[in-house]
Amino acid sequence: MQTLERVSIDDVYPYEAVGLKMNQRDFSKKETQAYIDELAKQFKANRLNPGEPYAKPILYRDGGIFQIIDGECRYNAMKRCGTKSFWAEVYDDLAEAETARQEAAKAMVATDSKLALTPEELSRSVQLMLELDVPDEDVAAVSRIEPGKVKRARRAAKALDDAAYDMTIDRLIAIDEFSGDADAVAQLSNCEQREWQGVYAQLCRKRDHDELVAAVVAECERCGVEVVEEQPEGMHHRASKYLTDALGAIEGLAAEAGEGCKATVGGMWLELFGATAPEEPAPDPEEEARKAARERFREGWEAGCAARAEWVAARVAEPERMPETATLLMDAALEHVSGFTGPCGVELPPEPSGIGLCLGWTCVKWTSEWAVAQLVDGGTCYQDAANATRARDVYGAMVRDGYEPNEEEARGMAALASWLEEE
């Protein structure tokens, strides 16, 4: 039977039975204490019943005392604001009290007006409902957790017993997910709360990899390929595949490797071995011709680079023999040292000098052979336009001053000039 009674606060105690606490909040936390302070302020403002909560606590009459079924935070707030007695819903029947206890456990996480529970407090509240045999559907409804996850959390909590008390629902569900792997369960159960998600992610990766390896091995066996630990003596390597790409390719690779082929399945790779070495593909005449042309161009371009340097070096002492080139090289040298000469007020003569021409030459960044080859073949390259422009201008001045480039050098510089015009 349930009655509405006014009870003395001195006769009221938190509910405890078989080691269970009705309220799973951690009263040592500052957040909980601040919440109780806020409740006490609200109760003092209750004009109808000063010092009392608007929602009446639920109590169970146990002889001459009352045990709190729902309302321990309200009880602590009333004590804090000096309340001597209050109105409460009192149950005399234990069965009805147990029903009220279940409903109170639901309300602990379902009532929006209450302090939002931490993940650990929510888990303890859900575990309390599970301990009280509240149906999974009811637990799911009040805690906003999918019924399937509630069922999994119930299994894990039952298996872990007291060890589950401080674990979050997500962690319990993860433990149940690996219930068939004692080592994984131990890792998830024994780590710190802040570490379990990293442990879980690592276990998931290992499980996925183990499943992939098992699937690859099974597919090899289906295709008649024996899986061995290492490359068999006397057999030749025939193919490699990432494990993630291997499943759909094993049958074709086995056919190419020949009858009696064998395989190794490692951490990342599937390797196939056959009794005979793979046949060398017949040379492609067109590809061979392209390679030869590419090599001729490389040799010609490198020879041209060396020839340009020799040509300038032979004229450094006589700059009048290369007037346009000498002017550009001196301009490059003066620009190079302007960071010092400008602020310091140093004036240098612009007339070409041996050291100035040598310094200017080092300022020319000639485009690399591979980049020029890309341009010659109709592609593009990623070069600094300013450096390429200087190289084009110095090369043009050298030609006008009498330098004779080789065929590959001329083709390469023409391609570079066209690229600069497009840029």
C-alpha positions as CSV (number, residue, x, y, z in Angstrom):
1,M,0.0,0.0,0.0
2,Q,1.2,3.5,-0.8
3,T,0.3,6.5,1.4
4,L,1.3,10.2,1.4
5,E,2.8,11.0,4.8
6,R,4.9,13.6,6.5
7,V,8.0,12.1,7.9
8,S,10.9,13.3,10.1
9,I,14.1,13.6,8.2
10,D,16.0,12.0,11.1
11,D,14.0,8.8,10.5
12,V,15.1,8.6,6.8
13,Y,18.1,6.7,5.5
14,P,19.5,5.8,2.0
15,Y,18.2,2.5,0.7
16,E,20.5,-0.4,0.9
17,A,19.7,-4.1,0.3
18,V,22.0,-7.0,-0.6
19,G,24.8,-4.6,-1.2
20,L,22.9,-2.5,-3.7
21,K,22.5,1.3,-3.6
22,M,19.5,2.9,-5.1
23,N,21.3,6.1,-6.1
24,Q,24.4,5.4,-8.1
25,R,25.7,9.0,-8.1
26,D,29.2,9.7,-6.8
27,F,28.5,12.1,-3.9
28,S,32.2,12.9,-3.6
29,K,32.2,14.8,-6.9
30,K,32.1,18.5,-7.0
31,E,29.5,18.4,-9.8
32,T,27.1,16.4,-7.6
33,Q,27.7,18.6,-4.6
34,A,27.0,21.7,-6.7
35,Y,23.8,20.0,-7.9
36,I,22.7,19.4,-4.3
37,D,23.4,23.1,-3.5
38,E,21.2,24.1,-6.4
39,L,18.4,21.8,-5.2
40,A,18.6,23.3,-1.8
41,K,18.1,26.8,-3.2
42,Q,15.1,25.6,-5.2
43,F,13.6,24.0,-2.1
44,K,14.0,27.2,-0.1
45,A,12.0,29.0,-2.8
46,N,9.1,26.5,-2.5
47,R,6.3,28.8,-1.2
48,L,3.8,25.9,-0.7
49,N,6.2,23.7,1.4
50,P,9.4,25.7,2.2
51,G,12.5,23.6,2.3
52,E,10.9,20.7,0.5
53,P,11.2,19.4,-3.1
54,Y,8.4,19.8,-5.6
55,A,8.6,16.1,-6.5
56,K,8.0,14.0,-3.4
57,P,10.6,11.4,-2.5
58,I,9.5,7.7,-2.5
59,L,10.2,5.9,0.8
60,Y,9.8,2.3,2.0
61,R,8.7,1.8,5.6
62,D,11.1,-0.6,7.3
63,G,9.9,-1.0,10.8
64,G,10.4,2.4,12.6
65,I,12.6,3.9,9.8
66,F,12.1,4.9,6.2
67,Q,14.5,3.9,3.4
68,I,14.9,6.1,0.4
69,I,13.6,4.4,-2.8
70,D,13.9,7.5,-5.0
71,G,15.2,11.0,-3.9
72,E,18.6,10.7,-2.2
73,C,19.8,13.9,-3.8
74,R,16.6,15.6,-2.6
75,Y,17.1,14.1,0.9
76,N,20.7,15.5,1.0
77,A,19.5,18.9,-0.3
78,M,16.8,19.1,2.4
79,K,19.4,18.3,5.1
80,R,21.6,21.0,3.7
81,C,18.9,23.6,3.9
82,G,17.8,22.5,7.5
83,T,14.5,20.8,6.6
84,K,13.2,18.9,9.7
85,S,10.3,17.0,8.0
86,F,8.8,16.6,4.5
87,W,6.0,15.0,2.6
88,A,6.8,11.7,1.0
89,E,5.2,8.7,-0.8
90,V,5.5,5.8,1.6
91,Y,5.2,2.1,0.7
92,D,4.5,-0.6,3.3
93,D,4.5,-3.6,0.9
94,L,7.9,-4.9,-0.1
95,A,6.6,-6.1,-3.5
96,E,5.2,-2.6,-4.2
97,A,8.4,-1.1,-3.0
98,E,10.4,-3.3,-5.4
99,T,8.2,-2.1,-8.3
100,A,8.7,1.5,-7.1
101,R,12.4,0.7,-6.9
102,Q,12.4,-0.3,-10.6
103,E,10.5,2.8,-11.6
104,A,12.9,4.9,-9.6
105,A,15.8,3.3,-11.3
106,K,14.2,4.2,-14.7
107,A,13.5,7.8,-13.5
108,M,17.2,8.1,-12.5
109,V,18.2,8.4,-16.2
110,A,14.9,9.4,-17.8
111,T,13.9,12.6,-16.0
112,D,15.2,15.6,-17.8
113,S,15.0,17.8,-14.8
114,K,17.7,15.8,-13.0
115,L,21.4,16.4,-13.3
116,A,22.8,14.7,-16.5
117,L,24.6,11.6,-15.5
118,T,28.2,10.9,-16.5
119,P,28.8,7.9,-18.6
120,E,30.0,6.0,-15.6
121,E,26.9,7.0,-13.5
122,L,24.6,6.1,-16.4
123,S,26.3,2.7,-16.6
124,R,25.8,2.1,-12.9
125,S,22.2,3.1,-13.1
126,V,21.6,0.8,-16.1
127,Q,23.4,-2.0,-14.3
128,L,21.1,-1.4,-11.3
129,M,18.1,-1.8,-13.6
130,L,19.6,-5.0,-15.0
131,E,20.3,-6.3,-11.5
132,L,16.6,-5.6,-10.6
133,D,15.5,-7.6,-13.7
134,V,13.9,-4.5,-15.4
135,P,13.0,-5.7,-18.9
136,D,15.5,-4.8,-21.7
137,E,12.9,-2.8,-23.5
138,D,12.2,-0.7,-20.4
139,V,15.9,-0.1,-19.8
140,A,16.4,0.8,-23.5
141,A,13.5,3.3,-23.4
142,V,14.6,5.2,-20.3
143,S,18.4,5.2,-21.0
144,R,18.1,5.8,-24.8
145,I,20.1,2.7,-25.6
146,E,19.2,0.2,-28.3
147,P,17.6,-3.0,-26.8
148,G,20.2,-5.2,-28.5
149,K,23.0,-3.2,-26.8
150,V,21.2,-3.5,-23.4
151,K,21.2,-7.3,-23.8
152,R,24.9,-7.3,-24.5
153,A,25.7,-5.0,-21.6
154,R,23.6,-7.4,-19.4
155,R,25.7,-10.4,-20.4
156,A,29.0,-8.6,-19.9
157,A,28.0,-7.2,-16.5
158,K,26.9,-10.6,-15.4
159,A,30.2,-12.2,-16.5
160,L,32.3,-9.5,-14.9
161,D,30.3,-9.2,-11.7
162,D,31.7,-6.4,-9.4
163,A,34.4,-5.5,-11.9
164,A,31.8,-4.0,-14.2
165,Y,30.7,-1.4,-11.6
166,D,32.9,1.5,-12.9
167,M,32.7,0.6,-16.6
168,T,30.7,2.5,-19.1
169,I,28.0,0.9,-21.2
170,D,30.1,1.2,-24.4
171,R,32.9,-0.7,-22.7
172,L,30.6,-3.4,-21.4
173,I,29.3,-3.9,-25.0
174,A,32.8,-4.0,-26.3
175,I,33.7,-6.7,-23.8
176,D,30.6,-8.8,-24.8
177,E,31.7,-8.4,-28.4
178,F,34.9,-10.3,-27.6
179,S,33.2,-12.7,-25.2
180,G,34.7,-15.7,-27.1
181,D,38.3,-14.4,-26.7
182,A,39.5,-14.7,-23.1
183,D,42.7,-12.7,-23.8
184,A,40.7,-9.8,-25.4
185,V,38.2,-9.8,-22.6
186,A,41.1,-9.6,-20.1
187,Q,42.7,-6.7,-22.0
188,L,39.5,-4.7,-22.1
189,S,38.6,-5.5,-18.4
190,N,42.1,-4.8,-16.9
191,C,43.0,-1.6,-18.7
192,E,42.2,1.9,-17.3
193,Q,38.9,3.5,-18.3
194,R,40.7,6.1,-20.4
195,E,42.6,3.4,-22.3
196,W,39.8,1.0,-23.2
197,Q,38.8,2.6,-26.5
198,G,42.4,2.4,-27.8
199,V,42.6,-1.3,-26.7
200,Y,39.3,-2.0,-28.3
201,A,40.4,-0.4,-31.7
202,Q,43.6,-2.4,-31.6
203,L,41.7,-5.7,-30.9
204,C,39.3,-4.9,-33.8
205,R,42.1,-4.4,-36.2
206,K,43.7,-7.6,-35.1
207,R,40.4,-9.5,-35.4
208,D,39.8,-8.1,-38.9
209,H,43.3,-9.0,-40.0
210,D,43.0,-12.5,-38.6
211,E,39.7,-13.0,-40.4
212,L,41.2,-11.7,-43.7
213,V,44.2,-14.1,-43.3
214,A,41.8,-17.0,-42.6
215,A,39.7,-16.1,-45.7
216,V,42.8,-15.9,-47.9
217,V,44.1,-19.3,-46.7
218,A,40.6,-20.9,-47.2
219,E,40.5,-19.4,-50.8
220,C,44.0,-20.8,-51.5
221,E,42.9,-24.2,-50.4
222,R,39.8,-24.0,-52.5
223,C,41.9,-23.2,-55.5
224,G,44.3,-26.1,-54.8
225,V,47.2,-23.9,-53.6
226,E,49.1,-25.3,-50.6
227,V,49.9,-22.6,-48.0
228,V,53.4,-23.0,-46.6
229,E,55.5,-21.0,-44.0
230,E,58.2,-19.8,-46.4
231,Q,59.4,-20.0,-50.0
232,P,59.9,-23.7,-50.9
233,E,63.4,-24.6,-52.0
234,G,63.7,-24.9,-55.7
235,M,60.5,-22.9,-56.5
236,H,60.4,-19.5,-58.2
237,H,58.5,-16.4,-57.1
238,R,55.6,-15.9,-59.5
239,A,53.3,-13.3,-58.0
240,S,52.6,-10.9,-55.1
241,K,49.3,-9.4,-53.9
242,Y,48.3,-7.3,-50.9
243,L,46.0,-9.4,-48.7
244,T,43.3,-6.8,-49.1
245,D,43.3,-7.4,-52.9
246,A,44.1,-11.1,-52.9
247,L,40.7,-12.9,-52.5
248,G,39.4,-12.3,-56.0
249,A,42.8,-12.8,-57.6
250,I,44.1,-16.1,-56.2
251,E,42.5,-18.4,-58.8
252,G,44.0,-16.4,-61.8
253,L,47.4,-16.1,-60.1
254,A,47.4,-19.9,-59.4
255,A,46.7,-20.6,-63.1
256,E,49.6,-18.4,-64.1
257,A,52.0,-20.0,-61.5
258,G,51.2,-23.5,-62.8
259,E,50.2,-26.8,-61.3
260,G,51.6,-27.5,-57.9
261,C,52.1,-23.9,-57.0
262,K,52.4,-22.9,-53.3
263,A,51.8,-19.8,-51.3
264,T,52.8,-17.9,-48.2
265,V,50.3,-15.7,-46.4
266,G,52.1,-13.0,-44.4
267,G,51.1,-9.9,-42.4
268,M,50.6,-7.9,-45.6
269,W,51.3,-10.0,-48.6
270,L,50.2,-13.2,-50.4
271,E,53.2,-14.6,-52.3
272,L,52.8,-17.4,-54.9
273,F,55.6,-19.7,-56.0
274,G,55.8,-22.1,-59.0
275,A,58.0,-24.9,-60.2
276,T,59.2,-22.9,-63.2
277,A,60.5,-19.4,-63.5
278,P,58.3,-16.8,-65.1
279,E,58.9,-16.2,-68.8
280,E,60.6,-12.9,-69.7
281,P,58.3,-10.8,-71.8
282,A,59.4,-10.2,-75.4
283,P,60.9,-6.8,-75.8
284,D,58.5,-4.1,-77.3
285,P,60.3,-2.5,-80.2
286,E,58.4,0.8,-79.7
287,E,59.3,0.9,-76.0
288,E,62.9,0.0,-76.7
289,A,63.0,2.8,-79.3
290,R,61.6,5.3,-76.7
291,K,64.2,4.2,-74.2
292,A,67.0,4.7,-76.6
293,A,65.7,8.1,-77.6
294,R,65.3,9.0,-74.0
295,E,68.9,8.0,-73.2
296,R,70.3,9.9,-76.2
297,F,68.5,13.0,-75.0
298,R,69.8,12.6,-71.5
299,E,73.4,12.2,-72.7
300,G,73.0,15.2,-75.1
301,W,71.5,17.5,-72.5
302,E,74.2,16.6,-69.9
303,A,76.9,17.2,-72.6
304,G,75.3,20.6,-73.4
305,C,75.3,21.6,-69.7
306,A,79.0,20.9,-69.5
307,A,79.7,22.6,-72.9
308,R,77.9,25.8,-71.8
309,A,80.0,26.0,-68.7
310,E,83.3,25.5,-70.6
311,W,82.3,28.1,-73.2
312,V,81.7,30.8,-70.6
313,A,84.8,29.8,-68.6
314,A,86.9,30.3,-71.8
315,R,85.7,33.9,-72.1
316,V,85.6,35.1,-68.5
317,A,89.0,36.9,-69.0
318,E,87.7,38.4,-72.2
319,P,84.1,39.4,-71.6
320,E,84.0,41.4,-74.9
321,R,83.9,38.0,-76.7
322,M,80.4,37.4,-75.2
323,P,79.0,40.9,-74.6
324,E,75.3,40.0,-74.2
325,T,76.1,37.0,-72.0
326,A,78.5,39.0,-69.8
327,T,75.9,41.7,-69.3
328,L,73.3,39.2,-68.1
329,L,75.8,37.4,-65.8
330,M,76.9,40.7,-64.2
331,D,73.3,41.7,-63.6
332,A,72.7,38.4,-61.9
333,A,75.8,38.8,-59.7
334,L,74.9,42.4,-58.7
335,E,71.4,41.2,-57.9
336,H,72.7,38.4,-55.8
337,V,74.8,40.7,-53.5
338,S,72.2,43.5,-53.4
339,G,71.0,42.4,-50.0
340,F,74.4,43.5,-48.7
341,T,75.4,46.4,-51.0
342,G,72.0,48.2,-50.8
343,P,71.7,48.6,-47.0
344,C,75.4,49.3,-46.6
345,G,75.5,51.9,-49.5
346,V,78.2,50.0,-51.4
347,E,78.3,50.9,-55.1
348,L,79.9,48.3,-57.4
349,P,80.9,49.0,-61.0
350,P,78.5,47.3,-63.5
351,E,81.3,46.5,-66.0
352,P,81.9,42.8,-66.3
353,S,84.7,41.4,-64.2
354,G,86.1,37.9,-63.9
355,I,84.8,37.3,-60.4
356,G,81.5,38.9,-61.2
357,L,81.0,36.7,-64.3
358,C,81.8,33.6,-62.3
359,L,79.4,34.6,-59.5
360,G,76.7,35.4,-62.1
361,W,77.1,32.0,-63.7
362,T,76.5,30.3,-60.3
363,C,73.2,32.2,-60.0
364,V,71.8,30.5,-63.1
365,K,69.6,27.6,-62.1
366,W,69.6,25.4,-65.2
367,T,66.4,23.3,-65.6
368,S,67.0,19.6,-64.8
369,E,67.3,17.0,-67.5
370,W,64.2,15.1,-66.4
371,A,62.0,18.2,-66.4
372,V,63.2,19.3,-69.8
373,A,62.6,15.8,-71.1
374,Q,59.0,16.0,-69.9
375,L,58.5,19.2,-71.9
376,V,60.1,17.7,-75.0
377,D,57.7,14.8,-74.8
378,G,54.7,17.1,-74.7
379,G,54.2,17.0,-70.9
380,T,54.6,19.7,-68.3
381,C,57.0,20.2,-65.4
382,Y,57.0,21.9,-62.1
383,Q,59.8,24.5,-62.2
384,D,60.3,27.9,-60.7
385,A,59.4,30.2,-63.6
386,A,61.9,32.9,-62.5
387,N,64.8,30.5,-62.5
388,A,63.7,29.0,-65.9
389,T,63.4,32.5,-67.3
390,R,66.9,33.4,-66.4
391,A,68.2,30.2,-67.8
392,R,66.4,30.8,-71.1
393,D,67.7,34.4,-71.3
394,V,71.3,33.5,-70.6
395,Y,71.1,30.6,-73.1
396,G,69.7,32.9,-75.7
397,A,72.4,35.5,-75.1
398,M,75.1,32.8,-75.4
399,V,73.7,31.7,-78.8
400,R,73.7,35.3,-80.1
401,D,77.2,35.6,-78.8
402,G,78.3,32.6,-80.9
403,Y,77.6,29.5,-78.8
404,E,76.6,26.5,-80.8
405,P,74.3,24.1,-78.9
406,N,74.0,20.4,-79.7
407,E,70.7,19.0,-81.1
408,E,69.3,17.8,-77.7
409,E,70.2,21.0,-76.0
410,A,68.5,23.1,-78.7
411,R,65.3,21.0,-78.5
412,G,65.3,21.1,-74.7
413,M,65.7,24.9,-74.5
414,A,63.1,25.5,-77.2
415,A,60.6,23.4,-75.3
416,L,61.4,25.3,-72.1
417,A,60.9,28.6,-73.9
418,S,57.5,27.5,-75.2
419,W,56.5,26.4,-71.7
420,L,57.4,29.8,-70.3
421,E,55.4,31.6,-73.0
422,E,52.3,29.4,-72.0
423,E,52.9,30.1,-68.3
